[in-house]
Amino acid sequence: MDRRVTPLAYSDAAIQKILAEVKVIAMVGASKRPSRPSFGVMRFLQDRGHRVIPVNPGYAGETIHGERVHA
């Protein structure tokens, strides 16, 4: 049995449609460290009108970019 994980492939148009329709996004693996990509991506999405709910058990109860982190 082949157990390789195949990444999902979405067209640019499909991603644009999703981001235009969805206003609340859960970011699993959100980080408080500015050197981490998730830190910048979260701010980028917020700056474009999305509410981003950070999820990271290591930071549960703290805040990242003004949002409470969930475990």
N, C-alpha and C positions, 0 to 999 in steps of 0.2 A: 504494500500500500504506500503510495506517494504522499508524504505528509508535509511537503514544502508549502510554505505560505506564499500565496500569490497576491501581490498588492492590488487593491482596487484601482481601476483606471477610470477616471472621470474626465470628460472633455472640459475645456476651458469654459464653454457655454454652460455646462451643467453646474460647475462650481460657482460661476457668476449667478446663476439662478438660485442656488441654495443660499448664497450669502445675501442676495437681495430679499429673500423671503424670511430667513431665520434671523431673529433679533437677539436671542439668548443662546449662548454657547457655553458648554462645560469644557474647560481646558484641563484634561487629565495630565498631571505631571507639571503643573504650573510651578515656576520657580521665582524666588525673591532675588536671585542673583542676576544682575544686569548682563553678565557674560553668557547666560543661557538663552537660547533662541526663544523659548516660551515667554520669557520676560518681555521681549520686544514685540513678539506676535500678539500678546495679550493687549499691550498698549495700542498697537496698530489697529486691532479690531475695535477697541473702545473708542478710539479717535474717529472711527467710521460709523459710530452709532450703535454698536452691538454691546449688550451686557454680557460680560464674560465671567463665569463662575469658576474660580480656580479650585482645582482638586489636587491635593497632595497631603497624605497622612502626616508627613514630617512637619508641615506648617499649619496643621488644623487649628482653627481658632484665631490665627493671625490674619493679617490683611496683605494683599498684593494689589497695587493700583486702586486702592479704595474698596476692594471687595473682600469679604470674609472668606478665608480658605476652608474648604470642606475636606474631611478625611475620605 
